[in-house]
Amino acid sequence: MLEELKQTVYEANMALPANNLVTLTWGNVSQIDRDKGVFAIKPSGVDYNALKPEDIVIVDLDGHVVEGNLNPSSDTPTHAFLYRHWPDIGGIVHTHSKWAVAFAQAGMAVPAAGTTHADTFYGDVPVADKLTKEEVEGAYELNTGKSIARVFDRDHIDPMAIPGVLTNDHGPFTWGENAMAAVHNAIVLDVVSEMAYHTMTLDTATDVHVPQYLLDKHYFRKHGKNAYYGQVQS
Ligand SMILES: O=C(CO)[C@@H](O)[C@@H](O)COP(=O)(O)O
């Protein structure tokens, strides 16, 4: 069942080591089939050198295995929650990419410090706590913490405008319309994390944020809206 989805998710997972975003078995990629109400995800603890398309696990939106002989990623509850919470996302990536993990371990958002950032993320990439047990089990409304959904909902952040988050002390999650779009965003996040680190090191005196008009211009030009200096045409 869903052999094509497994192949797609296998290829997206293999793009992580190919782009130096993971080491050993760390990280995982998934993609959802919303019509069937399932998503395919990397099995837990499997080295990328040994991974095969048939190893990809199919799970439902509660994270229960529907098809597969291996255990799904230990991050499956996070993937499942995000698919349930944000209906527009189609693929999710988690990595331990070094520069994004440095910001996650420091508990610091990745600042929108330049146009490279603005082309993909319409603002700082926020930090959030890992999901609570209640959220994972579906009782999101009970949570008043700083977890991923709470941070985005509290600050009214459009997850498609800022398709990434740094989970405290752990690492980045990125997402997109499909698995490869999420991989693209994971690559960009680690590059702009390194750029921001160097910028903040070189220029400790001033705010490294890019001016709002440049953020608008670069983000909306790439994402379908006409943006003019200081004015956004809807
Ligand atoms: O960091 C952790 C576990 O602490 C995980 O995100 C990472 O190792 C990937 O785990 P999985 O192999 O997907 O279960």
The ligand as an SDF file (V2000), in Angstrom:
LIG
                    3D

 14 13  0  0  0  0  0  0  0  0999 V2000
   17.0730   13.3980   18.9410 O   0  0  0  0  0  0  0  0  0  0  0  0
   16.3940   12.3820   18.8830 C   0  0  0  0  0  0  0  0  0  0  0  0
   16.2760   11.4410   20.0170 C   0  0  0  0  0  0  0  0  0  0  0  0
   16.7810   12.0200   21.1880 O   0  0  0  0  0  0  0  0  0  0  0  0
   15.6500   12.0700   17.6300 C   0  0  0  0  0  0  0  0  0  0  0  0
   15.0440   13.2490   17.1740 O   0  0  0  0  0  0  0  0  0  0  0  0
   16.6030   11.5680   16.5430 C   0  0  0  0  0  0  0  0  0  0  0  0
   17.6100   10.7500   17.0990 O   0  0  0  0  0  0  0  0  0  0  0  0
   15.8450   10.7660   15.5150 C   0  0  0  0  0  0  0  0  0  0  0  0
   15.2440    9.6590   16.1880 O   0  0  0  0  0  0  0  0  0  0  0  0
   14.5160    8.5380   15.2940 P   0  0  0  0  0  0  0  0  0  0  0  0
   15.6120    7.6530   14.7240 O   0  0  0  0  0  0  0  0  0  0  0  0
   13.7490    9.2110   14.1990 O   0  0  0  0  0  0  0  0  0  0  0  0
   13.6190    7.8060   16.2570 O   0  0  0  0  0  0  0  0  0  0  0  0
  1  2  2  0
  2  3  1  0
  2  5  1  0
  3  4  1  0
  5  6  1  0
  5  7  1  0
  7  8  1  0
  7  9  1  0
  9 10  1  0
 10 11  1  0
 11 12  2  0
 11 13  1  0
 11 14  1  0
M  END
$$$$
